Amino acid sequence: MTHHLDGNVLAGALSEVFRADVTAARGRCGGCGHMAVLGEAMVYTDAPGLVARCAGCDQVLATVVDAGDRVILSLAGLSAVELRR
């Protein structure tokens, strides 16, 4: 991991999966409990996909991989996601 962007870089990739802007959703880190909008996550793009890490403890929150005709999404590092209706 060298350079990271903020979590807003996830907006395009996640818009293919969710109707709402998920970068505005609040998520709770499963590692340290830090609660923040996903747009504040540190996102690394130098992997086979996007890797979002907690700004509080650096735990992996989410990964998004564009596999052509599929999107592979893991939110394993989040213990909760709060979306507005």
C-alpha positions as CSV (number, residue, x, y, z in Angstrom):
1,M,0.0,0.0,0.0
2,T,1.5,3.2,-1.1
3,H,-0.9,6.1,-1.9
4,H,-4.6,6.2,-1.0
5,L,-7.5,8.3,-2.1
6,D,-10.6,9.1,0.0
7,G,-13.7,6.9,0.0
8,N,-15.5,9.1,-2.6
9,V,-13.6,7.2,-5.3
10,L,-16.0,4.2,-4.5
11,A,-19.0,6.2,-5.8
12,G,-18.8,5.0,-9.4
13,A,-18.1,1.4,-8.7
14,L,-20.8,1.1,-6.1
15,S,-23.4,3.0,-8.1
16,E,-23.6,-0.2,-10.3
17,V,-24.7,-2.2,-7.3
18,F,-26.7,0.3,-5.1
19,R,-29.3,2.9,-6.1
20,A,-28.3,5.3,-3.3
21,D,-25.0,7.1,-3.0
22,V,-23.2,4.6,-0.7
23,T,-20.3,7.0,0.0
24,A,-22.7,9.1,2.0
25,A,-23.7,6.0,4.1
26,R,-22.3,5.7,7.5
27,G,-20.4,2.5,8.3
28,R,-19.0,1.1,11.5
29,C,-15.6,-0.5,11.4
30,G,-15.7,-4.1,12.7
31,G,-12.2,-3.6,14.1
32,C,-12.2,-0.4,16.1
33,G,-15.9,0.6,16.0
34,H,-15.1,3.9,14.3
35,M,-18.4,5.2,12.7
36,A,-18.1,7.5,9.7
37,V,-19.4,8.1,6.2
38,L,-17.7,5.7,3.7
39,G,-16.4,8.8,1.8
40,E,-13.9,9.3,4.7
41,A,-12.4,5.8,4.2
42,M,-8.9,5.5,2.8
43,V,-9.1,3.8,-0.6
44,Y,-6.2,2.2,-2.3
45,T,-6.4,1.6,-6.0
46,D,-3.1,-0.2,-6.6
47,A,-4.7,-3.6,-6.0
48,P,-6.7,-5.8,-8.4
49,G,-9.7,-3.7,-7.3
50,L,-10.6,-0.9,-4.8
51,V,-9.6,-1.5,-1.2
52,A,-11.3,0.7,1.4
53,R,-9.6,0.9,4.8
54,C,-10.7,2.5,8.1
55,A,-9.3,5.9,8.7
56,G,-9.2,5.0,12.5
57,C,-7.3,1.7,12.5
58,D,-6.5,0.8,8.9
59,Q,-8.6,-2.4,8.8
60,V,-10.0,-3.4,5.4
61,L,-13.7,-2.3,5.4
62,A,-14.6,-3.1,1.8
63,T,-13.3,-4.4,-1.5
64,V,-14.8,-3.8,-4.9
65,V,-13.5,-5.8,-7.9
66,D,-14.7,-5.1,-11.5
67,A,-14.8,-8.6,-13.1
68,G,-16.2,-7.5,-16.5
69,D,-19.7,-8.8,-16.5
70,R,-19.8,-9.1,-12.6
71,V,-18.9,-6.8,-9.7
72,I,-17.4,-8.6,-6.7
73,L,-18.2,-6.7,-3.5
74,S,-17.1,-7.5,0.1
75,L,-18.2,-5.4,3.1
76,A,-16.7,-7.9,5.5
77,G,-14.9,-5.3,7.6
78,L,-18.0,-3.3,8.3
79,S,-20.1,-4.4,11.3
80,A,-23.0,-2.1,10.2
81,V,-24.0,0.2,7.3
82,E,-26.5,3.0,7.8
83,L,-28.3,4.1,4.6
84,R,-30.7,7.1,4.4
85,R,-34.1,6.4,2.8
